[in-house]
Amino acid sequence: MNRTLRTAMLAVFGVCFMTGLAWASVPLYRLICTATGLNGTTNRGLKAPGATSHRIRIQFDTNVDPKLPWKFVPETPADTVDIGGRDMAFFTATNHSDHAITGTATYNVTPAQAGKYFTKIQCFCFTQQTLKPGETARMPVIFFVDPKIIDDPDANDIQTITLSYTFYPVDSGKAAS
């Protein structure tokens, strides 16, 4: 095999490898974040393990991208919950524009060490929400804080967890159909 052909084959292999790596990076990042709680990523669960005698304060923070003419707020700014117990919080979003708009929310948990212990059973995040002009939607989040947080030396002194949501327009500058 001559040198030019070998170089061409290595270049094609490199392009294929980098394309595959780029394609797989988002799912791999999500998998790693969910498994480790990296960057405040929460877990998903089906059922709370059961309340303990320990309690923790949950604060709710809401933000809206400037391009989205919505008001988005928690119904209650904070709640004190039993660790291991199932709890629910409600958020409301109101479209203040004169046309229907679709938005989607992303979330984060701080402090970051608490992310792997904050488990959502049901959430509106990453689900497209379309609101008509002037329409208000009430959106629930069902969650629990895993009792394993009590035994983690890096997280057992956490007294407050902040669950933060940010709503973004799905298609910037475009109205939903």
Residue, then its C-alpha position, 0 to 999 in steps of 0.5 A: m500500500n503506498r503512502t498516499l492511499r494510507t494517508a487517505m484511508l487514515a483521513v477517512f477513518g478520522v472523519c468517520f470517527m469524529t462524526g460518530l463521536a459528535w453524534a454520540s456526545v449528547p446522549l453520552y453526556r446526558l447519561i454521564c450527568t444523570a448517573t453522577g449528578l454532574n452539573g446538577t442533573t437530576n434523576r428520574g424515578l417512578k416512586a418515592p422510597g418513603a419519608t424519613s424524619h429528615r427535612i430539607r428546603i426546596q427553593f424554586d427559581t424560574n427564568v424566561d428567555p428574553k425572546l419569549p414573552w411569557k411570565f413563568v413563576p412557581e406558585t410557591p417560592a419554596d417548600t420544606v419536604d421530608i427527605g424520601g417523601r413524594d412532593m409536588a410543586f406547581f408552576t404557571a406560565t402565561n403568554h403575554s403576546d398576541h399570538a400562540i407561542t411554543g416554549t420548552a423548559t430546561y432545568n438545573v439543581t443547585p448545589a451541584q452535589a444535590g443533583k444526583y439525589f433530586t429525583k423527578i417522577q413527573c416533569f414538564c421540562f423538555t416537553q413543548q408547551t404551546l400557549k395561545p395569546g393570554e393563555t395560562a398553563r399550570m404545570p406540576v412537578i412531582f419529585f423526591v429527595d433520595p434518602k442517600i443524601i443523608d449518608d453522603p459526606d459531600a451532600n449531607d450538610i445541604q440545607t436548601i436545594t434550588l430547582s431552577y427552570t428556564f423557558y426558551p422559545v422552540d423556534s426563535g422568532k416564529a409563531a407556533s402553528 
